[in-house]
Amino acid sequence: MLVAEAYGLSAFDFARVLTAFPLLDREQPPLAGDCFVTDASADDAGTLEKPWGWVQEKPRSFITRDLCLLTWLRHKGEAVPPDL
């Protein structure tokens, strides 16, 4: 969190950085609805068509990322979005 502050990251930027670490919560079971969305092709198994193309949703926990973001937002005095 201190590094994010030193670099002047926004909450969005901080979330993006934390999401780039796929092993962060690998031992944590995902909550209902938590998934990581990746690009896919129409031929891949389990793909969904979205307006921007084909994607694949993979269950993934974000509990550590969410806790870091919640702490960051409280530290900065910013409102916590309902979909954190």
Backbone as JSON Lines, residues from 0, in Angstrom:
{"i":0,"aa":"M","n":[0.82,-1.18,0.0],"ca":[0.0,0.0,0.0],"c":[0.88,1.26,0.0]}
{"i":1,"aa":"L","n":[1.97,1.24,0.71],"ca":[2.86,2.39,0.76],"c":[3.48,2.67,-0.6]}
{"i":2,"aa":"V","n":[3.79,1.61,-1.32],"ca":[4.37,1.78,-2.66],"c":[3.33,2.39,-3.6]}
{"i":3,"aa":"A","n":[2.08,1.93,-3.49],"ca":[1.01,2.5,-4.32],"c":[0.85,3.98,-4.04]}
{"i":4,"aa":"E","n":[0.96,4.35,-2.79],"ca":[0.85,5.77,-2.44],"c":[2.05,6.56,-2.96]}
{"i":5,"aa":"A","n":[3.24,5.98,-2.84],"ca":[4.45,6.66,-3.31],"c":[4.39,6.93,-4.82]}
{"i":6,"aa":"Y","n":[3.77,5.99,-5.56],"ca":[3.65,6.17,-7.01],"c":[2.4,6.95,-7.4]}
{"i":7,"aa":"G","n":[1.57,7.3,-6.43],"ca":[0.37,8.08,-6.72],"c":[-0.69,7.3,-7.49]}
{"i":8,"aa":"L","n":[-0.77,6.0,-7.24],"ca":[-1.73,5.18,-7.96],"c":[-3.16,5.47,-7.51]}
{"i":9,"aa":"S","n":[-4.07,5.42,-8.45],"ca":[-5.49,5.49,-8.12],"c":[-5.93,4.11,-7.64]}
{"i":10,"aa":"A","n":[-7.13,4.02,-7.09],"ca":[-7.66,2.72,-6.67],"c":[-7.76,1.78,-7.87]}
{"i":11,"aa":"F","n":[-8.16,2.3,-9.01],"ca":[-8.25,1.48,-10.22],"c":[-6.88,0.94,-10.61]}
{"i":12,"aa":"D","n":[-5.87,1.82,-10.61],"ca":[-4.51,1.4,-10.96],"c":[-3.97,0.37,-9.98]}
{"i":13,"aa":"F","n":[-4.22,0.58,-8.69],"ca":[-3.78,-0.35,-7.66],"c":[-4.44,-1.72,-7.86]}
{"i":14,"aa":"A","n":[-5.74,-1.73,-8.18],"ca":[-6.45,-2.99,-8.44],"c":[-5.85,-3.7,-9.64]}
{"i":15,"aa":"R","n":[-5.51,-2.94,-10.66],"ca":[-4.91,-3.52,-11.87],"c":[-3.58,-4.19,-11.55]}
{"i":16,"aa":"V","n":[-2.76,-3.54,-10.74],"ca":[-1.47,-4.1,-10.35],"c":[-1.68,-5.39,-9.56]}
{"i":17,"aa":"L","n":[-2.58,-5.36,-8.59],"ca":[-2.83,-6.55,-7.76],"c":[-3.38,-7.71,-8.57]}
{"i":18,"aa":"T","n":[-4.19,-7.43,-9.58],"ca":[-4.77,-8.47,-10.42],"c":[-3.7,-9.15,-11.28]}
{"i":19,"aa":"A","n":[-2.58,-8.51,-11.49],"ca":[-1.51,-9.06,-12.32],"c":[-0.73,-10.18,-11.61]}
{"i":20,"aa":"F","n":[-1.07,-10.46,-10.36],"ca":[-0.38,-11.51,-9.62],"c":[-1.3,-12.73,-9.49]}
{"i":21,"aa":"P","n":[-1.27,-13.66,-10.46],"ca":[-2.23,-14.77,-10.47],"c":[-2.05,-15.75,-9.31]}
{"i":22,"aa":"L","n":[-0.91,-15.77,-8.67],"ca":[-0.69,-16.7,-7.57],"c":[-1.06,-16.11,-6.22]}
{"i":23,"aa":"L","n":[-1.52,-14.88,-6.19],"ca":[-1.8,-14.18,-4.95],"c":[-2.77,-14.94,-4.06]}
{"i":24,"aa":"D","n":[-3.84,-15.47,-4.61],"ca":[-4.85,-16.17,-3.83],"c":[-5.06,-17.61,-4.31]}
{"i":25,"aa":"R","n":[-4.04,-18.23,-4.81],"ca":[-4.22,-19.55,-5.41],"c":[-4.73,-20.6,-4.43]}
{"i":26,"aa":"E","n":[-4.47,-20.45,-3.15],"ca":[-4.93,-21.43,-2.16],"c":[-6.3,-21.1,-1.59]}
{"i":27,"aa":"Q","n":[-6.85,-19.95,-1.96],"ca":[-8.15,-19.52,-1.44],"c":[-9.26,-19.95,-2.4]}
{"i":28,"aa":"P","n":[-10.35,-20.52,-1.86],"ca":[-11.47,-20.85,-2.75],"c":[-12.17,-19.57,-3.2]}
{"i":29,"aa":"P","n":[-12.57,-19.5,-4.45],"ca":[-13.26,-18.29,-4.93],"c":[-14.66,-18.18,-4.32]}
{"i":30,"aa":"L","n":[-15.09,-16.96,-4.11],"ca":[-16.46,-16.71,-3.68],"c":[-17.37,-16.87,-4.88]}
{"i":31,"aa":"A","n":[-18.63,-17.05,-4.63],"ca":[-19.6,-17.19,-5.72],"c":[-19.52,-15.98,-6.64]}
{"i":32,"aa":"G","n":[-19.36,-16.22,-7.92],"ca":[-19.32,-15.14,-8.9],"c":[-17.94,-14.58,-9.17]}
{"i":33,"aa":"D","n":[-16.94,-14.95,-8.35],"ca":[-15.58,-14.46,-8.6],"c":[-14.96,-15.25,-9.74]}
{"i":34,"aa":"C","n":[-14.54,-14.55,-10.77],"ca":[-13.87,-15.22,-11.89],"c":[-12.94,-14.24,-12.58]}
{"i":35,"aa":"F","n":[-11.95,-14.79,-13.24],"ca":[-10.99,-14.03,-14.02],"c":[-11.39,-14.19,-15.47]}
{"i":36,"aa":"V","n":[-11.54,-13.11,-16.19],"ca":[-11.98,-13.15,-17.58],"c":[-10.77,-13.02,-18.49]}
{"i":37,"aa":"T","n":[-10.64,-13.98,-19.41],"ca":[-9.53,-13.98,-20.36],"c":[-10.08,-14.03,-21.78]}
{"i":38,"aa":"D","n":[-9.27,-13.59,-22.72],"ca":[-9.65,-13.7,-24.13],"c":[-9.68,-15.17,-24.53]}
{"i":39,"aa":"A","n":[-10.55,-15.49,-25.45],"ca":[-10.68,-16.86,-25.94],"c":[-11.13,-16.81,-27.39]}
{"i":40,"aa":"S","n":[-11.23,-17.98,-27.99],"ca":[-11.78,-18.06,-29.34],"c":[-13.09,-18.83,-29.26]}
{"i":41,"aa":"A","n":[-13.88,-18.73,-30.3],"ca":[-15.18,-19.4,-30.32],"c":[-15.03,-20.91,-30.21]}
{"i":42,"aa":"D","n":[-13.87,-21.45,-30.55],"ca":[-13.65,-22.89,-30.53],"c":[-13.25,-23.41,-29.14]}
{"i":43,"aa":"D","n":[-12.87,-22.53,-28.23],"ca":[-12.45,-22.96,-26.89],"c":[-13.66,-23.42,-26.09]}
{"i":44,"aa":"A","n":[-13.44,-24.42,-25.24],"ca":[-14.52,-24.94,-24.4],"c":[-14.89,-23.91,-23.33]}
{"i":45,"aa":"G","n":[-16.19,-23.79,-23.06],"ca":[-16.66,-22.92,-21.99],"c":[-16.53,-21.44,-22.26]}
{"i":46,"aa":"T","n":[-16.6,-21.04,-23.51],"ca":[-16.45,-19.62,-23.83],"c":[-17.81,-18.93,-23.89]}
{"i":47,"aa":"L","n":[-17.78,-17.64,-23.71],"ca":[-18.97,-16.8,-23.78],"c":[-18.73,-15.72,-24.82]}
{"i":48,"aa":"E","n":[-19.75,-15.39,-25.57],"ca":[-19.62,-14.3,-26.53],"c":[-20.09,-13.01,-25.89]}
{"i":49,"aa":"K","n":[-19.23,-12.03,-25.89],"ca":[-19.53,-10.7,-25.37],"c":[-19.5,-9.72,-26.53]}
{"i":50,"aa":"P","n":[-20.01,-8.49,-26.34],"ca":[-19.98,-7.51,-27.45],"c":[-18.57,-7.25,-27.98]}
{"i":51,"aa":"W","n":[-17.54,-7.43,-27.17],"ca":[-16.17,-7.15,-27.58],"c":[-15.43,-8.4,-28.05]}
{"i":52,"aa":"G","n":[-16.08,-9.57,-28.02],"ca":[-15.44,-10.79,-28.5],"c":[-15.72,-11.98,-27.6]}
{"i":53,"aa":"W","n":[-14.98,-13.05,-27.83],"ca":[-15.14,-14.28,-27.06],"c":[-14.25,-14.25,-25.83]}
{"i":54,"aa":"V","n":[-14.81,-14.67,-24.7],"ca":[-14.05,-14.69,-23.44],"c":[-14.29,-16.02,-22.72]}
{"i":55,"aa":"Q","n":[-13.39,-16.3,-21.81],"ca":[-13.53,-17.47,-20.96],"c":[-13.43,-17.01,-19.51]}
{"i":56,"aa":"E","n":[-14.37,-17.46,-18.68],"ca":[-14.35,-17.1,-17.26],"c":[-13.77,-18.27,-16.47]}
{"i":57,"aa":"K","n":[-12.74,-17.96,-15.67],"ca":[-12.1,-18.98,-14.85],"c":[-12.28,-18.62,-13.38]}
{"i":58,"aa":"P","n":[-12.85,-19.53,-12.57],"ca":[-13.02,-19.22,-11.15],"c":[-11.69,-18.82,-10.51]}
{"i":59,"aa":"R","n":[-11.72,-17.77,-9.72],"ca":[-10.48,-17.29,-9.08],"c":[-10.85,-16.43,-7.87]}
{"i":60,"aa":"S","n":[-10.13,-16.61,-6.8],"ca":[-10.35,-15.82,-5.59],"c":[-9.65,-14.47,-5.71]}
{"i":61,"aa":"F","n":[-10.31,-13.45,-5.18],"ca":[-9.75,-12.11,-5.17],"c":[-9.75,-11.52,-3.75]}
{"i":62,"aa":"I","n":[-9.8,-12.38,-2.73],"ca":[-9.95,-11.91,-1.37],"c":[-8.79,-11.02,-0.92]}
{"i":63,"aa":"T","n":[-7.56,-11.36,-1.25],"ca":[-6.41,-10.54,-0.86],"c":[-6.43,-9.21,-1.59]}
{"i":64,"aa":"R","n":[-6.72,-9.24,-2.88],"ca":[-6.82,-8.01,-3.66],"c":[-7.9,-7.09,-3.08]}
{"i":65,"aa":"D","n":[-9.06,-7.68,-2.79],"ca":[-10.17,-6.89,-2.26],"c":[-9.84,-6.29,-0.9]}
{"i":66,"aa":"L","n":[-9.15,-7.06,-0.04],"ca":[-8.77,-6.54,1.27],"c":[-7.76,-5.41,1.12]}
{"i":67,"aa":"C","n":[-6.8,-5.56,0.22],"ca":[-5.83,-4.48,-0.02],"c":[-6.53,-3.22,-0.54]}
{"i":68,"aa":"L","n":[-7.46,-3.41,-1.47],"ca":[-8.19,-2.25,-2.01],"c":[-9.07,-1.59,-0.97]}
{"i":69,"aa":"L","n":[-9.74,-2.4,-0.14],"ca":[-10.57,-1.84,0.91],"c":[-9.71,-1.01,1.88]}
{"i":70,"aa":"T","n":[-8.57,-1.55,2.26],"ca":[-7.65,-0.83,3.15],"c":[-7.16,0.45,2.49]}
{"i":71,"aa":"W","n":[-6.84,0.38,1.21],"ca":[-6.36,1.54,0.45],"c":[-7.42,2.63,0.39]}
{"i":72,"aa":"L","n":[-8.66,2.24,0.06],"ca":[-9.74,3.21,-0.04],"c":[-10.03,3.88,1.31]}
{"i":73,"aa":"R","n":[-10.02,3.1,2.36],"ca":[-10.23,3.69,3.69],"c":[-9.09,4.63,4.06]}
{"i":74,"aa":"H","n":[-7.88,4.25,3.73],"ca":[-6.7,5.09,4.0],"c":[-6.81,6.42,3.27]}
{"i":75,"aa":"K","n":[-7.28,6.37,2.02],"ca":[-7.4,7.58,1.2],"c":[-8.69,8.36,1.5]}
{"i":76,"aa":"G","n":[-9.6,7.76,2.28],"ca":[-10.87,8.43,2.58],"c":[-11.84,8.42,1.41]}
{"i":77,"aa":"E","n":[-11.68,7.45,0.51],"ca":[-12.54,7.36,-0.67],"c":[-13.71,6.42,-0.37]}
{"i":78,"aa":"A","n":[-14.8,6.61,-1.09],"ca":[-15.97,5.74,-0.95],"c":[-15.64,4.35,-1.47]}
{"i":79,"aa":"V","n":[-16.16,3.35,-0.78],"ca":[-15.97,1.96,-1.2],"c":[-17.09,1.59,-2.18]}
{"i":80,"aa":"P","n":[-16.73,1.19,-3.4],"ca":[-17.76,0.84,-4.37],"c":[-18.51,-0.42,-3.93]}
{"i":81,"aa":"P","n":[-19.79,-0.52,-4.22],"ca":[-20.56,-1.69,-3.79],"c":[-20.12,-2.99,-4.44]}
{"i":82,"aa":"D","n":[-19.45,-2.91,-5.58],"ca":[-19.02,-4.12,-6.28],"c":[-17.55,-4.44,-6.08]}
{"i":83,"aa":"L","n":[-16.98,-3.97,-4.97],"ca":[-15.57,-4.26,-4.69],"c":[-15.35,-5.75,-4.62]}
